[in-house]
C-alpha cells in the first residue's frame, strides 16, 4: 500500500501540540480552516487533486488518497491514530460521511455509526423511517422515469422535489 505524504507547511511540533486532533474526510478548505480556528490539529484525508498549498496553514498531516477506498483509508488512519491519536473522524461533505463513520467505528471513536450514516444517505430509506415514526410524513415515492414523476404529481400535486436516492453531488 502506498500513501502519498505531502508537506503541510507546518512543523512536526504541531503533532504534539496538546490540542484536540481531528481527522477531516474530504470537503473544502473552509472545513480545515474552521477546525484550525476552533483550536484543533487537523489530519485531512483528501483526493490528491483536491489538495493544494491553500490547505497548508490549516493541515498538520494529509492523507492523499481516494478516501472512498476504505481498504486504503482504514490502514492509513489506523497508523496515524496509533502514532498521534485523534478524537474523531468527521466530514461535512456528503461523500466523506460514510468513510468517516467507518474510521470511527474501526478505531472505536465517537461519532455517527455506519448504520446511521447509511440510513441518512439513502433518501428513500430515511423517508420511510421518518414516516414510520410519524415524523415529517411527506408523500414520497421512488420513480424511475418521467412517467413515474407525472403519476406522482397527478396523485399529490405540485410542487415536488425530485432527487437521486443516493448521493446529492453530480457525477
NORPELIN-V156294 format. One record per pair of residues at least 12 apart in sequence whose ideal C-beta (glycine too) atoms are under 10 Angstrom apart, sorted by the first residue. I is the first residue (numbers start at 0). J is the second residue. D is the distance in Angstrom with one decimal. If there is no record, write none. Layout:
i j d
I J D
I J D
This chain:
i j d
0 64 9.3
0 70 8.4
0 71 6.3
0 74 6.2
0 75 7.7
0 78 9.9
1 64 8.9
1 71 9.0
1 75 10.0
2 44 9.9
2 61 9.7
2 62 5.9
2 63 7.3
2 64 5.9
2 71 7.3
2 72 9.3
2 74 8.5
2 75 4.9
2 78 8.6
2 79 9.5
3 47 6.1
3 50 9.1
3 61 8.2
3 62 8.0
3 63 4.1
3 64 7.0
4 60 8.4
4 61 7.9
4 62 8.7
4 63 8.1
5 43 10.0
5 45 9.7
5 47 8.4
5 50 6.9
5 51 9.9
5 54 9.2
5 55 9.0
5 58 9.1
5 60 9.0
5 61 5.3
5 62 9.3
5 63 5.9
6 52 9.2
6 55 7.2
6 58 9.9
6 61 8.8
7 41 8.9
7 42 9.7
7 43 8.6
7 50 9.7
7 52 9.9
7 54 7.5
7 55 5.3
7 56 8.7
7 57 8.6
7 58 4.8
7 59 6.0
7 60 6.4
7 61 6.0
8 52 7.3
8 54 8.4
8 55 3.0
8 56 6.1
8 57 9.1
8 58 7.9
8 59 9.8
9 35 10.0
9 40 9.1
9 41 9.4
9 55 7.1
9 56 7.7
9 57 8.8
9 58 7.3
9 59 5.6
9 60 8.7
10 59 9.4
11 59 8.8
11 60 9.4
11 83 9.9
12 59 9.8
13 40 6.0
13 41 9.2
13 58 9.4
13 59 4.6
13 60 8.7
13 83 9.7
14 40 7.2
14 42 9.5
14 59 6.1
14 60 7.3
14 79 9.6
14 82 8.1
14 83 5.0
15 40 9.2
15 83 7.5
16 38 9.5
16 39 9.5
16 40 5.6
16 59 8.2
16 83 9.9
17 40 9.0
18 35 9.5
18 37 9.5
18 38 5.6
18 39 5.9
18 40 5.0
18 41 9.7
18 59 9.5
19 34 9.2
19 37 8.5
19 38 7.0
19 39 5.0
19 40 7.1
19 85 8.1
19 86 5.4
19 87 8.9
20 34 9.8
20 39 6.6
20 40 4.3
20 41 7.8
20 42 6.8
20 59 7.8
20 60 9.4
20 79 9.4
20 80 9.0
20 83 6.5
20 84 6.6
20 85 4.1
20 86 6.2
20 87 9.1
21 34 5.8
21 37 9.0
21 39 5.0
21 40 7.4
21 41 6.2
21 42 7.1
21 43 9.5
21 59 10.0
21 85 5.5
21 86 6.2
21 87 5.9
21 88 7.5
21 89 5.9
21 99 10.0
21 108 10.0
22 41 8.2
22 42 4.5
22 43 7.7
22 44 6.4
22 60 9.1
22 62 8.2
22 66 9.9
22 72 9.6
22 75 9.9
22 76 6.1
22 79 7.6
22 80 7.8
22 85 4.9
22 86 9.0
22 87 7.3
22 88 4.1
22 89 7.2
22 90 9.2
22 95 10.0
22 98 9.7
22 99 7.4
22 102 6.4
22 103 8.9
22 106 9.1
22 108 8.9
23 39 9.1
23 41 6.0
23 42 7.1
23 43 5.2
23 44 7.2
23 45 8.3
23 57 9.5
23 58 8.5
23 85 9.6
23 87 9.8
23 88 7.8
23 89 5.9
23 90 6.7
23 91 7.9
23 92 8.8
23 95 7.8
23 99 8.2
24 42 9.5
24 43 8.1
24 44 4.7
24 45 8.2
24 62 9.1
24 66 5.4
24 67 9.5
24 72 7.9
24 76 8.9
24 88 5.9
24 89 7.1
24 90 4.2
24 91 9.3
24 92 7.5
24 94 8.4
24 95 3.6
24 96 7.9
24 97 9.0
24 98 5.0
24 99 4.4
24 100 9.3
24 101 9.4
24 102 7.2
25 43 8.6
25 44 6.9
25 45 6.4
25 46 7.6
25 49 7.9
25 66 6.1
25 67 8.9
25 90 5.5
25 91 8.5
25 92 4.2
25 93 8.6
25 94 5.4
25 95 3.3
25 96 8.7
25 98 7.6
25 99 8.3
26 43 8.5
26 44 9.8
26 45 8.1
26 49 9.1
26 89 9.1
26 90 6.2
26 91 5.3
26 92 3.8
26 93 9.6
26 94 8.7
26 95 6.2
27 45 9.7
27 49 8.3
27 53 9.6
27 54 9.4
27 91 8.7
27 92 7.5
28 43 9.7
28 49 9.5
28 50 9.5
28 51 8.6
28 53 5.2
28 54 5.9
28 56 9.5
28 57 7.2
28 58 9.3
29 57 9.6
29 91 8.8
30 43 8.5
30 54 10.0
30 57 8.9
30 89 8.6
30 90 8.2
30 91 5.3
30 92 7.3
30 95 9.3
31 43 5.7
31 45 8.9
31 50 9.9
31 53 9.4
31 54 6.0
31 55 9.8
31 56 8.9
31 57 4.1
31 58 5.5
31 59 9.7
31 61 9.4
32 53 9.1
32 54 8.8
32 56 7.9
32 57 5.0
32 58 9.6
33 57 8.7
33 91 8.7
34 57 7.1
34 58 9.2
34 89 8.3
34 91 9.7
35 56 7.4
35 57 4.2
35 58 8.2
35 59 9.0
36 57 8.5
39 57 9.6
39 59 9.3
39 85 9.0
39 86 8.6
39 89 9.9
40 57 9.9
40 58 9.2
40 59 4.8
40 60 8.5
40 83 8.1
40 85 7.9
40 86 9.9
41 54 8.9
41 57 5.8
41 58 5.1
41 59 5.6
41 60 8.0
41 61 9.0
41 85 9.1
42 58 7.5
42 59 6.3
42 60 4.7
42 61 7.5
42 62 7.0
42 75 9.7
42 76 8.1
42 79 6.0
42 80 8.7
42 83 7.9
42 85 5.9
42 88 8.7
43 57 8.2
43 58 4.8
43 59 8.5
43 60 7.5
43 61 4.9
43 62 7.1
43 63 8.7
43 66 9.6
44 60 9.7
44 61 7.9
44 62 4.5
44 63 8.2
44 64 6.9
44 65 9.5
44 66 4.3
44 71 9.7
44 72 6.2
44 75 7.7
44 76 7.1
44 79 9.5
44 88 8.0
44 90 8.8
44 95 7.5
44 98 7.2
44 99 8.4
44 102 8.3
45 58 8.6
45 61 6.3
45 62 7.3
45 63 6.1
45 64 8.2
45 65 9.8
45 66 7.1
45 95 9.1
46 63 7.3
46 64 7.7
46 65 6.3
46 66 7.3
46 67 9.1
46 94 9.4
47 61 9.3
47 62 9.9
47 63 4.2
47 64 7.3
47 65 8.5
48 63 9.0
49 63 8.8
50 62 9.6
50 63 5.7
59 83 8.3
59 85 10.0
60 79 6.4
60 82 9.6
60 83 7.6
60 85 9.7
62 75 5.0
62 76 7.2
62 78 9.6
62 79 7.3
63 75 9.8
65 98 9.7
66 88 9.9
66 90 8.8
66 94 8.1
66 95 6.4
66 97 9.8
66 98 4.9
66 99 8.7
66 101 9.9
66 102 9.1
67 94 6.9
67 95 8.6
67 97 8.0
67 98 6.2
68 98 8.7
69 97 8.5
69 98 6.4
69 101 5.5
69 102 8.7
69 105 8.8
72 88 9.3
72 98 5.7
72 99 9.5
72 101 7.6
72 102 6.8
72 105 9.4
73 98 8.8
73 101 6.8
73 102 6.6
73 104 9.7
73 105 5.4
73 106 8.6
74 105 9.6
75 102 9.6
76 88 6.8
76 98 8.9
76 99 9.5
76 101 9.1
76 102 4.8
76 103 9.6
76 105 7.5
76 106 6.9
76 108 9.9
77 102 8.4
77 105 6.8
77 106 6.5
80 102 8.3
80 105 9.2
80 106 5.4
80 107 9.8
80 108 8.2
81 106 9.2
84 106 8.7
84 108 9.0
85 102 9.1
85 103 9.9
85 106 8.4
85 108 7.6
86 103 9.9
86 108 6.8
86 109 7.5
86 110 9.3
87 99 8.1
87 102 8.7
87 103 6.1
87 106 9.1
87 108 5.0
87 109 5.8
87 110 5.0
87 111 9.8
88 100 7.8
88 101 8.3
88 102 3.9
88 103 5.2
88 104 9.4
88 105 9.2
88 106 7.7
88 108 6.6
88 109 10.0
88 110 6.6
89 102 9.5
89 103 8.6
89 108 9.9
89 110 6.9
89 111 9.3
90 102 9.6
90 110 9.7
90 111 9.8
90 116 9.3
92 168 8.7
93 116 9.9
93 119 9.2
93 120 7.1
93 165 9.6
93 166 6.8
93 167 5.5
93 168 6.3
94 120 9.7
94 166 7.7
94 167 9.3
94 168 6.4
96 110 9.9
96 111 7.6
96 113 9.9
96 115 9.7
96 116 5.0
96 117 9.4
96 119 7.3
96 120 6.6
97 111 9.6
97 113 7.0
97 116 5.2
97 117 6.9
97 119 9.4
97 120 6.6
98 116 9.4
99 111 8.0
99 113 9.9
99 116 7.9
100 112 6.4
100 113 4.7
100 114 8.6
100 115 7.4
100 116 4.2
100 117 8.2
100 119 9.6
100 120 9.8
101 113 5.9
101 116 8.6
103 116 9.6
104 116 9.7
117 165 9.7
120 164 9.1
120 165 6.0
120 166 7.5
120 167 9.0
121 164 6.2
121 165 6.0
121 166 9.9
122 139 8.4
122 141 9.3
122 160 10.0
122 162 6.5
122 163 7.6
122 164 5.2
122 165 7.3
122 166 9.4
122 167 8.7
123 139 7.4
123 140 8.7
123 141 5.4
123 163 9.9
123 164 4.8
123 165 8.8
124 164 8.3
124 165 9.7
125 139 9.7
125 164 9.6
126 138 9.5
126 139 4.5
126 140 9.2
126 141 9.4
126 164 9.4
127 139 8.1
137 155 9.5
137 160 9.2
138 151 7.8
138 154 7.8
138 155 4.7
138 156 9.1
138 159 8.8
139 151 8.6
139 155 9.2
139 159 9.5
139 160 9.2
140 154 8.7
140 155 8.7
140 159 9.9
141 164 6.6
142 159 9.7
142 161 7.3
142 164 10.0
145 161 9.7
147 161 9.7
148 161 6.0
